[in-house]
Amino acid sequence: MTKPPQKMTNIKRREREFLTPHEIELLMTAAKKQGRHGQRDATMILLAYRHGLRVSELVSLRCVGSRLI
């Protein structure tokens, strides 16, 4: 009986890609220049980056559930 082929590890298929802090700064700067909610958008980018939030988690946040003090 033959063995099934071995599964490739994720690292062999594709390396993980992450944004660098410099790239986050560039995104935030660009967001601040767009529209009237630029500061809000830049803050959301930073919040998502620092806390590892998915887009769905980010947009479902409500002020009621957070303390800013």
Residue, then its C-alpha position, 0 to 999 in steps of 0.5 A: m500500500t502506498k502512502p498518501p502525499q505529505k501535506m506541504t506546510n503553510i510556510k512552504r506554500r506562501e510566506r505570511e505578509f504583514l504591513t510594516p509600521h512605516e506602511i501603517e503610517l503611510l496609510m494613516t497619512a493618506a486617510k487623514k487627507q481624504g474627506r471629512h472623516g480622515q482623522r476617524d479613518a486613520t484612528m481606525i487603521l491604527l486601532a485595527y493594526r495595534h490590536g489585530l482586528r479584522v474589518s468585521e470586528l472593527v466596524s462592529l465596535r460601539c462606543v458603549g463597550s469601550r472606556l477611553i479613560 
